[in-house]
Amino acid sequence: MLSDLQNNVLASVLLVMIIVLAILGVSSASLVALAIPGSFLMGVIALYFMGFTMNIVVLFALILSVGMLVDGAIVVVEMADSLMNKGYSKRDAFRRASRTVVWPIAASTATTLAVFLPLLFWPGIVGEFMKFMPITLIFTLTASLLMAVIFVPVVGSKIAKKNKHSQDDFEEKLKAKYEKVLLFCVEKPKRILACAVFGFIGMILFYSQFNHGVEFFPDSEPENANIVVHAKGDWSVYEKDEILKQVEDIVLQQEGIENVYSVSGEIGSSTGDAQDIVGKISLEYLDWDLGRPKSVEILNSIKENTKHLYGITVAGEEEQGGPKEGKPITVAVRGDNYQAVKQVAKEVEKELSQTKGIKDLTTSLSDPGIEWNLIIDRAEASRNNTNLVEVGNTASLTTSGIKVGSYRPDDSNDEYDIIARFEESQRSLTNLDNLRIITSEGDLVPAENLMQRVAKQKVSIIERLDQKNVVYVKSDVEEGILANDVIAAMQVKIKEAKLPSGISIEFKGDSEDQKESSEFLEKAFLFAVMMMLIILVTQFNSLFQAFVILSAVILSIAGVLLGHLIMVKPFGIVMSGLGIIALAGIVVNNNIVLIDAYNSLRKEGLPWKDALVEACKTRLRPVLLTAITTLIGLLPMASKLTIVFTERKIMYDSPSSQFWDQLASSIAFGLTFATVLTLLVTPSLIAWFIARLEMCNNKKNK
């Protein structure tokens, strides 16, 4: 996966530079290109000094940042190019350009950083995994600001040339068509705003009815998996090893596996694991690009081929990508009364077993079995003048034995116990009954006269959570089934069920992490919006203009939901939620620069309509260019394409793209939708507000 992302970083950089070169020309594109390696270098150096290394989250953060790194440089170079065409020298053009746009660029960068800043405080294991993304983006975007307002102007003042764009005719036609649409938006703002608002509400309602479900974290093709072998019974370690070898022989015949590693006996099971595990077989798959079968196909094949092994159950556990761990459905039944907990856990197990799409269902209940309690009849022992210690020692000879001494070899510092007990063939209940115990008077009394055997159900382990007994019920889901749907159905049944007093049922594992992440991302989004509002009000000294910019952030969510419908994807709590938050920081940039251009023209004395139309026309190209560069940078991941430059081949649906395409497509669709909002809805909202303001002023004057 790491090598896939390295190739995608390179592909994103090349695609972005091709677009910049095609639109800006060689001279301007070469200046803009400096922002990418310079920002990457400063960001990676900062990560190095913090003690972080390259990982899949850092690499995706670099991919995400590629399109944003050039935004500030594009704005500076575009304005400087425009000034040079008006007769300014290179030095004066870049000096004036950097001074003019430094605060808008700083504000747009600050709003983007404000979005990612709360993610540094993401709690839990998910936060530990995802923290590298905000850290990487904060470093690289801060570096891009320095590159845009300092480094690029300095270099540009020395090497820049006047650009004669080869696409002037196309741009003029595009601007002419856009101007017609723009004039309609300015003249009829209510219609545009009504379409935007009702379209947003309609999309929310439509998505609520026809969505494709919710998931915690996306699944990706694993590189490793485990075969867990279950067999009920009181097995010795040698018997467990023989059972495991039967499964291992079948596994070795399976295609797509490179290495196999087996462990039998006591394997150090984790909390809530089944008690009948006799061993695990770890599988290391062949590389994905070699055309091996999918992991689910390999595991299903092994299960099918081991069905004939009587008394043996085989379960597959794929390596979990990202912060996920264990099975997706983990139910914890808790209470003070162990028997009541056990009974409810069995009912939960039965209910889950009847649920469609469930597989590899296990519980942490002890294996069914009997244990014998030997109770000494004190009254009978007293009547026979029998020492209780003698009775106990006699019973121990048929079980664990009696310590009769210790021994330390000459070549060792450790002592070893010397245990006396009967031979294995004589260690049985029948033999115990036949034993005779010597009384203090020298008589022989049958052991069965002095002891009572009481059969009880065997309990090998009892787990406790927060001082209460707990039994775990765990299961996996079939391919194409969402764990969230199963959990939601189970929660409804649990609410309807009448549980014994003191018994509670809780969903742990992914469900618990999902709830924690969902609550955090909601708070992070609200905090980010508040931070952006403060920055925008400080920048523009206008609450309305800040509201205009933030409205695009809210409305762009409809684009994210539309993308999920088109791509037939479930809404990912982590990835889609993170995509919405990241999108908020990207969307505001174009709106900031557009409104700043409008304010500048108003200061020059232009009427508001002329200033609004002119600002939108002059910002059309930069708005489209910055949006396109961000989209192009995410294109390899959003389209699930991986270009392997060293081998000169293109792969589709690689493990890395499966992991990140939900986040990439969320941003891509949301940004596309937001670009339309910036070019049409933003001027409509400004026009509507000013028209209302003028109407109110006219009424007051009358």
C-alpha positions in Angstrom: 0.0 0.0 0.0 2.9 2.4 0.8 4.4 2.0 -2.7 1.0 2.5 -4.3 0.7 5.9 -2.5 4.2 6.9 -3.4 3.3 6.4 -7.1 0.0 8.3 -6.6 1.9 11.3 -5.0 4.1 11.4 -8.1 1.1 11.0 -10.5 -0.8 13.8 -8.7 2.1 16.2 -9.0 2.6 15.4 -12.7 -1.1 15.8 -13.5 -1.3 19.1 -11.6 1.7 20.5 -13.4 0.3 19.4 -16.8 -2.9 21.4 -16.1 -1.0 24.4 -14.9 1.4 24.3 -17.9 -1.5 24.0 -20.3 -3.4 27.0 -18.8 -0.6 29.3 -17.6 2.1 28.7 -20.1 5.7 27.7 -19.5 7.0 30.8 -17.7 4.1 31.1 -15.2 3.9 27.3 -14.7 7.5 27.0 -13.9 7.1 29.6 -11.1 3.9 27.9 -9.8 5.7 24.5 -9.9 8.3 25.7 -7.3 5.6 25.8 -4.7 5.1 22.0 -4.7 8.6 20.7 -4.0 9.4 23.6 -1.8 6.3 23.0 0.4 6.9 19.3 0.4 10.5 19.7 1.5 9.7 22.1 4.4 6.8 19.9 5.5 8.8 16.7 5.5 11.7 18.4 7.3 9.2 19.5 10.0 7.8 16.0 10.3 11.4 14.6 10.6 12.2 16.9 13.5 9.0 15.8 15.2 10.1 12.2 15.0 7.5 11.1 12.4 8.2 8.8 9.5 6.5 8.3 6.2 3.3 6.3 6.4 0.1 5.9 4.4 -1.7 8.8 6.2 1.3 11.2 5.6 1.4 10.2 1.9 -2.3 10.7 1.4 -2.1 14.1 3.1 0.6 15.0 0.5 -1.7 13.9 -2.3 -4.5 16.0 -0.8 -2.3 19.0 -0.5 -0.9 18.9 -4.0 -3.7 20.9 -5.6 -3.9 23.3 -2.6 -0.2 24.1 -2.5 -0.3 25.9 -5.9 -3.4 28.0 -5.2 -1.6 30.9 -3.6 1.2 30.8 -6.1 -1.3 30.8 -9.0 -3.1 33.9 -7.6 0.3 35.7 -7.3 1.6 34.7 -10.7 -1.7 35.4 -12.4 -1.9 38.9 -11.0 1.7 39.6 -11.7 1.3 38.4 -15.3 -1.7 40.7 -15.7 0.3 43.7 -14.3 3.2 43.0 -16.7 0.8 43.0 -19.6 -0.3 46.4 -18.5 3.2 47.7 -18.6 4.7 47.0 -15.2 8.2 45.8 -14.9 8.8 42.3 -13.5 10.0 43.6 -10.2 7.1 46.0 -9.7 4.5 43.5 -11.0 5.5 40.8 -8.5 6.0 43.3 -5.7 2.6 44.8 -6.2 0.9 41.4 -6.7 2.4 39.9 -3.5 1.4 43.0 -1.5 -2.1 43.0 -3.0 -3.0 39.4 -2.4 -0.9 38.6 0.7 -3.8 39.1 3.1 -6.4 37.2 1.1 -4.0 34.3 0.6 -3.1 34.4 4.3 -6.8 34.4 5.2 -7.6 31.5 2.9 -4.6 29.6 4.3 -5.6 30.4 7.8 -9.2 29.2 7.2 -7.9 26.0 5.8 -5.6 25.5 8.7 -8.5 26.3 11.1 -10.4 23.3 9.6 -7.6 20.9 10.2 -6.5 22.2 13.6 -9.3 20.5 15.6 -8.4 17.2 14.1 -5.2 17.3 16.2 -7.3 16.5 19.3 -9.1 13.5 17.8 -9.4 11.0 20.7 -9.1 7.2 20.7 -7.3 4.8 18.4 -8.8 6.5 15.3 -7.3 9.8 16.4 -3.9 8.2 16.9 -4.1 6.8 13.4 -5.4 9.9 11.6 -3.4 12.6 13.5 -0.7 12.5 10.8 -3.1 14.0 8.3 -3.7 17.4 10.0 -0.1 17.6 11.1 1.2 17.1 7.5 -1.3 19.5 6.0 -0.6 22.2 8.6 3.1 22.1 7.8 2.8 21.9 4.0 0.1 24.5 3.7 2.0 26.9 6.0 5.0 26.3 3.8 3.0 27.0 0.6 2.0 30.4 2.0 5.6 31.3 2.5 6.4 30.0 -1.0 3.5 32.0 -2.6 4.2 35.4 -1.0 8.0 35.3 -0.6 9.8 32.8 -2.7 7.8 32.9 -5.9 7.7 36.7 -6.1 11.5 36.8 -5.6 12.2 34.3 -8.2 9.5 35.7 -10.5 11.0 39.2 -10.4 14.2 37.7 -11.9 13.1 35.1 -14.5 9.4 35.8 -15.3 8.3 36.6 -18.9 5.2 38.1 -20.2 2.7 35.4 -21.0 0.8 35.3 -24.2 -1.9 32.7 -23.6 -2.7 30.5 -26.6 -6.2 30.0 -25.3 -7.3 33.6 -25.3 -10.1 33.0 -27.8 -11.4 30.1 -25.7 -11.2 32.1 -22.5 -13.0 35.1 -24.1 -15.8 32.8 -25.3 -16.0 31.2 -21.9 -16.1 34.6 -20.1 -18.7 35.9 -22.5 -21.0 32.9 -21.8 -20.3 33.1 -18.1 -21.1 36.9 -18.2 -24.6 36.1 -19.6 -25.3 33.6 -16.9 -23.8 35.9 -14.3 -26.0 38.9 -15.3 -29.1 36.7 -15.0 -27.9 35.7 -11.5 -27.4 39.3 -10.5 -30.7 40.4 -12.0 -32.7 37.5 -10.7 -30.9 36.4 -7.5 -34.0 35.1 -5.8 -34.5 32.4 -8.4 -30.9 31.2 -8.1 -31.0 31.3 -4.3 -34.3 29.4 -4.2 -32.9 26.7 -6.5 -29.8 26.4 -4.3 -31.8 26.2 -1.0 -34.5 23.8 -2.3 -31.9 21.8 -4.1 -29.9 21.4 -0.9 -32.9 20.4 1.1 -34.1 18.1 -1.6 -30.7 16.4 -1.8 -30.7 15.9 2.0 -34.2 14.4 1.9 -33.4 12.2 -1.1 -30.2 10.9 0.4 -31.9 10.1 3.7 -34.3 7.7 1.7 -32.0 6.3 -1.0 -28.5 6.2 0.6 -26.3 3.1 0.6 -25.9 2.8 4.3 -23.3 3.8 6.8 -19.9 2.3 7.7 -17.3 3.1 10.2 -14.1 2.7 8.1 -13.7 1.4 4.5 -12.4 -2.1 3.9 -9.4 -2.7 1.7 -7.8 -5.8 0.3 -5.5 -7.1 3.0 -1.9 -8.4 2.7 -2.3 -10.9 5.5 -5.0 -12.9 7.2 -5.5 -15.5 9.9 -7.2 -18.9 9.9 -8.6 -19.5 13.4 -9.3 -23.2 14.1 -12.0 -24.1 16.7 -12.6 -27.5 18.2 -14.6 -28.1 21.3 -13.1 -30.5 23.9 -10.4 -30.7 26.6 -7.4 -31.2 24.3 -3.8 -31.5 25.2 -1.3 -29.3 23.3 -0.2 -32.3 21.2 -3.8 -33.0 20.2 -4.4 -29.4 19.3 -1.3 -29.5 17.1 -2.6 -32.6 15.3 -5.9 -30.9 14.7 -4.1 -27.8 13.4 -2.0 -29.9 11.0 -5.1 -31.2 9.3 -6.2 -27.7 8.4 -2.6 -26.6 7.6 -2.3 -29.4 5.0 -5.4 -28.0 3.2 -4.2 -24.4 3.5 -0.9 -25.2 1.8 -2.7 -26.3 -1.3 -4.5 -23.0 -1.6 -3.3 -20.7 -4.4 -2.5 -17.0 -3.7 -0.6 -17.6 -0.5 3.1 -17.0 -0.2 3.9 -17.9 3.4 2.1 -19.8 6.1 2.9 -19.6 9.9 1.1 -21.8 12.5 0.7 -21.6 16.2 -1.1 -24.3 18.3 -2.0 -24.6 22.0 -2.2 -21.5 24.2 -2.0 -18.7 21.7 -2.6 -15.7 23.9 -6.2 -14.9 22.9 -7.4 -11.4 23.3 -10.4 -10.2 25.4 -13.6 -11.8 24.4 -12.2 -14.5 22.2 -13.8 -17.9 22.0 -12.5 -20.5 24.5 -12.4 -23.4 22.0 -9.6 -22.0 19.8 -6.9 -24.7 19.3 -4.6 -22.7 17.0 -4.1 -20.0 14.4 -2.6 -20.2 10.9 -1.2 -16.8 9.7 -1.3 -16.3 5.9 0.9 -14.0 3.9 -0.7 -13.4 0.5 1.1 -12.9 -2.7 1.3 -9.3 -3.9 -2.0 -7.9 -5.1 -0.7 -6.9 -8.5 0.3 -10.5 -9.3 -3.3 -11.4 -10.0 -4.0 -13.5 -6.9 -7.6 -14.2 -5.8 -9.3 -11.8 -3.4 -8.8 -12.5 0.3 -12.4 -13.3 0.8 -12.3 -15.8 -2.0 -9.2 -17.5 -0.5 -10.7 -17.7 3.0 -14.1 -19.0 1.6 -12.2 -21.6 -0.4 -10.3 -22.8 2.8 -13.6 -23.0 4.7 -15.2 -25.0 2.0 -12.3 -27.4 1.8 -12.2 -28.0 5.5 -15.9 -28.8 5.9 -15.3 -32.5 5.9 -13.1 -32.3 9.0 -15.5 -33.5 11.7 -15.7 -31.4 14.9 -13.5 -28.7 13.5 -14.7 -25.2 12.6 -12.6 -22.8 10.6 -13.0 -19.0 10.7 -11.1 -16.4 8.6 -9.8 -13.1 10.0 -8.6 -10.6 7.5 -5.9 -8.1 8.5 -7.7 -4.9 9.6 -6.7 -1.8 7.6 -6.4 1.4 9.6 -7.7 1.7 13.2 -10.2 -1.1 13.0 -9.5 -4.1 15.2 -11.3 -7.4 15.8 -14.6 -8.3 14.4 -17.0 -5.5 13.3 -19.8 -6.7 15.6 -18.9 -7.1 19.3 -21.7 -7.4 21.8 -20.9 -7.2 25.5 -23.5 -8.7 27.9 -22.8 -7.5 31.5 -24.3 -8.1 34.9 -23.6 -9.2 38.5 -25.3 -12.6 38.1 -23.1 -14.8 35.9 -25.8 -17.3 35.1 -28.2 -14.5 34.0 -25.4 -13.0 31.9 -24.7 -16.4 30.3 -28.3 -17.0 29.5 -28.8 -13.6 27.8 -25.5 -14.0 25.9 -26.9 -17.3 24.5 -30.1 -15.5 23.4 -28.0 -12.8 21.7 -25.9 -15.5 20.0 -29.1 -17.2 18.8 -30.6 -14.0 17.5 -27.4 -13.1 15.6 -27.1 -16.6 14.1 -30.6 -16.0 12.5 -29.5 -12.7 11.1 -28.8 -12.5 7.3 -25.2 -11.8 6.4 -23.6 -13.0 9.7 -20.6 -15.3 9.6 -17.9 -16.6 12.0 -20.1 -16.2 15.1 -18.3 -16.9 18.4 -18.8 -16.2 22.1 -16.4 -16.0 25.1 -18.5 -18.6 27.0 -16.5 -21.6 28.3 -16.8 -24.8 26.4 -19.6 -27.1 27.6 -18.1 -29.6 30.0 -18.3 -31.2 33.5 -16.0 -30.7 36.4 -16.2 -32.9 39.5 -16.0 -31.4 43.0 -14.8 -33.8 45.7 -16.4 -33.0 49.0 -15.0 -34.8 52.1 -17.6 -36.1 54.5 -16.1 -34.8 57.7 -18.6 -36.7 59.9 -17.8 -40.1 58.3 -14.0 -39.3 58.4 -14.3 -38.6 62.1 -16.2 -41.8 62.8 -13.4 -43.8 61.0 -10.6 -41.8 62.7 -9.3 -40.7 59.4 -7.0 -37.7 58.9 -8.5 -35.2 56.5 -5.1 -34.4 55.1 -4.7 -38.1 54.2 -8.0 -38.1 52.4 -7.1 -35.0 50.4 -3.6 -36.3 49.5 -5.2 -39.6 48.2 -7.5 -37.6 46.0 -4.6 -35.5 44.7 -2.7 -38.6 43.6 -5.4 -39.1 40.9 -5.3 -35.4 39.8 -2.5 -32.9 40.0 -0.3 -34.9 42.4 1.5 -34.2 45.7 4.7 -32.3 46.1 7.1 -34.6 47.9 10.3 -32.6 47.6 12.5 -30.4 45.3 15.6 -30.9 43.2 18.2 -28.5 41.9 20.6 -29.8 39.3 24.3 -29.0 39.6 24.3 -26.9 36.5 21.2 -24.8 37.3 20.2 -22.2 39.8 16.5 -23.1 39.6 14.8 -25.7 41.8 12.3 -28.2 40.3 9.4 -29.7 42.2 9.2 -33.5 42.7 5.6 -34.5 42.2 4.1 -37.9 43.1 0.9 -39.1 41.4 -0.5 -42.2 39.8 0.2 -43.3 36.3 -2.0 -41.8 33.6 -4.0 -45.1 33.2 -4.9 -45.0 37.0 -5.9 -41.3 37.1 -9.6 -41.8 36.8 -12.8 -41.5 39.0 -13.2 -45.3 38.9 -9.7 -45.8 40.3 -10.4 -43.2 43.0 -13.5 -45.1 44.2 -11.4 -48.3 44.4 -8.7 -46.7 46.6 -8.4 -47.5 50.2 -7.4 -45.0 52.8 -5.5 -46.0 56.0 -7.1 -44.8 59.2 -5.2 -43.9 62.4 -6.0 -47.4 63.7 -4.5 -49.1 60.6 -7.8 -50.1 59.0 -8.5 -49.6 55.3 -11.6 -47.6 54.4 -12.9 -47.2 50.8 -12.3 -43.6 49.5 -15.9 -43.5 48.2 -17.1 -43.8 51.8 -15.3 -40.6 52.8 -15.9 -38.4 49.7 -18.8 -37.3 47.7 -18.5 -36.5 44.0 -20.7 -33.5 42.8 -20.8 -32.9 39.1 -21.0 -29.2 38.0 -20.8 -27.4 34.7 -17.2 -26.6 33.9 -16.3 -22.9 33.8 -12.7 -22.3 32.6 -12.7 -18.5 32.6 -15.0 -15.7 33.8 -14.3 -12.2 32.4 -15.2 -9.0 34.2 -15.6 -5.5 32.9 -15.9 -2.5 35.3 -16.4 -5.0 38.2 -19.2 -6.9 36.5 -19.3 -10.3 34.8 -19.2 -10.0 31.0 -19.7 -12.4 28.1 -18.8 -11.2 24.6 -20.6 -12.3 21.4 -18.6 -11.5 18.3 -19.3 -12.0 14.6 -18.1 -10.9 11.1 -20.4 -10.0 8.2 -20.6 -11.3 4.7 -19.2 -9.3 1.8 -21.7 -6.6 0.8 -23.3 -6.5 4.2 -22.8 -3.4 6.4 -22.2 -4.1 10.1 -24.0 -0.9 10.9 -27.3 -2.3 9.5 -26.9 -5.4 11.6 -26.2 -3.4 14.7 -29.1 -1.1 14.1 -31.5 -4.1 13.7 -30.1 -5.7 16.9 -30.5 -2.4 18.9 -34.2 -2.3 18.0 -34.6 -5.9 19.2 -32.7 -5.2 22.4 -35.0 -2.2 23.2 -38.0 -4.4 22.7 -36.6 -7.3 24.8 -37.2 -7.6 28.6 -33.8 -8.1 30.1 -33.3 -9.6 33.6 -32.7 -7.1 36.3 -29.1 -5.8 36.4 -28.3 -7.1 32.9 -27.1 -4.6 30.2 -26.2 -5.1 26.6 -23.6 -2.9 25.0 -22.0 -2.7 21.5 -18.2 -2.6 21.7 -15.3 -2.5 19.2 -16.0 -0.7 16.0 -19.4 0.5 17.2 -17.9 2.1 20.2 -15.1 3.8 18.2 -17.6 4.9 15.5 -19.8 6.7 18.1 -16.7 8.4 19.6 -15.5 9.5 16.1 -18.9 10.6 15.0 -19.4 12.8 18.0 -15.9 14.3 17.7 -16.2 15.1 14.0 -19.5 16.9 14.6 -17.8 19.0 17.2 -14.7 19.5 15.1 -16.8 20.8 12.1 -18.7 23.3 14.3 -15.5 24.5 15.9 -13.9 24.8 12.4 -16.9 26.9 11.2 -16.6 29.2 14.3 -12.8 29.6 13.7 -13.4 30.4 10.0 -16.1 32.9 10.9 -13.7 34.7 13.3 -11.0 34.8 10.6 -13.3 36.0 7.9 -14.9 38.7 10.0 -11.5 39.9 10.9 -10.4 39.9 7.3 -13.5 41.6 5.7 -14.9 43.4 8.7 -18.3 42.2 7.5 -20.5 39.6 9.1 -22.6 39.3 5.9 -19.6 38.6 3.6 -18.4 36.0 6.1 -21.8 34.4 6.0 -21.7 34.4 2.2 -18.4 32.5 2.2 -19.6 30.0 4.9 -22.9 29.3 3.1 -20.8 27.7 0.3 -19.3 25.4 2.9 -22.7 24.3 4.1 -24.3 23.9 0.7 -21.3 21.9 -0.6 -22.3 19.0 1.6 -25.0 18.3 -1.0 -22.3 17.7 -3.5 -20.7 15.1 -1.2 -23.9 13.3 -0.7 -24.6 13.3 -4.5 -21.2 11.8 -5.0 -22.0 8.9 -2.7 -25.2 8.3 -4.6 -23.5 8.3 -8.0 -20.5 6.2 -6.9 -22.9 3.8 -4.9 -20.8 4.2 -1.7 -21.9 4.0 1.9 -21.3 7.1 4.0 -18.1 6.5 6.0 -18.2 8.0 9.5 -14.4 8.6 9.4 -13.6 9.1 5.7 -16.7 10.9 4.5 -16.9 12.9 7.7 -13.3 13.9 7.3 -13.9 14.7 3.6 -16.7 17.2 4.6 -14.4 18.9 7.1 -11.4 19.0 4.6 -13.8 20.3 1.9 -14.8 23.2 4.2 -11.2 24.5 4.3 -10.8 24.2 0.5 -14.2 25.7 -0.5 -13.6 29.0 1.3 -10.4 29.9 -0.6 -12.0 30.8 -3.9 -14.8 32.7 -2.2 -12.3 34.7 -0.2 -10.4 35.8 -3.3 -13.6 36.6 -5.2 -15.1 38.7 -2.5 -11.7 40.4 -1.9 -11.6 41.3 -5.7 -15.2 42.7 -5.4 -14.2 44.9 -2.4 -11.2 46.2 -4.2 -13.3 47.3 -7.2 -15.8 48.9 -4.9 -13.1 50.9 -3.3 -12.1 52.1 -6.7 -15.5 53.6 -7.1 -17.3 51.1 -9.4 -21.1 50.6 -8.8 -21.9 47.4 -7.0 -23.3 45.6 -10.0 -20.4 46.4 -12.2 -17.9 45.6 -9.5 -19.6 42.2 -8.8 -19.7 41.2 -12.5 -16.1 42.4 -13.1 -14.8 40.6 -10.0 -16.5 37.3 -11.0 -15.1 37.6 -14.6 -11.6 38.4 -13.5 -11.6 35.6 -10.9 -13.2 33.0 -13.2 -9.9 31.7 -14.5 -8.2 31.5 -11.1 -11.3 29.9 -9.5 -11.5 27.3 -12.2 -7.8 26.7 -12.2 -7.5 26.2 -8.4 -10.5 23.9 -8.4 -9.2 21.9 -11.3 -5.7 21.5 -9.7 -7.2 20.2 -6.5 -9.5 17.8 -8.4 -6.7 16.6 -10.7 -4.5 16.0 -7.7 -7.2 13.7 -6.2 -8.1 12.1 -9.5 -5.9 9.0 -9.2 -7.3 8.2 -5.8 -10.9 9.1 -6.6 -10.9 7.0 -9.8 -9.0 4.1 -8.1 -6.2 4.3 -10.6 -2.6 3.7 -9.7 0.2 4.5 -12.1 3.3 2.4 -11.4 6.1 4.5 -13.1 8.9 2.0 -12.5 7.0 -0.8 -14.2 5.1 1.4 -16.7 1.7 0.0 -15.9 -1.6 1.2 -14.6 -3.5 -0.6 -11.9 -7.2 -0.3 -11.0 -8.8 -0.7 -7.6 -5.5 -1.3 -5.7 -5.6 -1.7 -1.9 -4.5 1.9 -1.3 -7.3 3.3 -3.6 -9.9 1.1 -1.8 -8.7 2.6 1.4 -8.8 6.3 0.4 -11.2 6.6 -2.5 -14.1 7.4 -0.2 -12.3 10.5 1.2 -11.0 11.5 -2.2 -14.3 11.2 -4.0 -16.1 13.1 -1.2 -13.8 16.1 -1.7 -13.9 15.8 -5.5 -17.7 15.8 -5.8 -18.1 18.4 -3.0 -15.5 20.7 -4.6 -17.1 20.4 -8.1 -20.4 21.4 -6.6 -18.9 24.2 -4.5 -17.2 25.7 -7.6 -20.6 26.1 -9.2 -21.8 27.7 -6.0 -18.8 30.1 -5.9 -19.4 31.3 -9.5 -23.2 31.5 -9.4 -24.7 31.4 -5.9 -22.1 33.7 -4.2 -22.8 36.6 -6.6 -26.5 36.0 -6.4 -26.4 36.1 -2.6 -24.4 39.4 -2.7 -26.8 40.9 -5.3 -29.9 39.9 -3.3 -28.5 41.4 -0.1 -27.5 44.7 -1.6 -30.9 44.9 -3.5 -32.7 44.4 -0.2 -30.4 46.9 1.5 -31.2 49.5 -1.2 -34.9 48.8 -0.9 -34.9 49.4 2.8 -32.9 52.6 2.3 -35.4 53.8 -0.3 -38.3 53.2 2.1 -36.6 55.1 4.9 -35.9 58.1 2.5 -39.6 58.2 1.5 
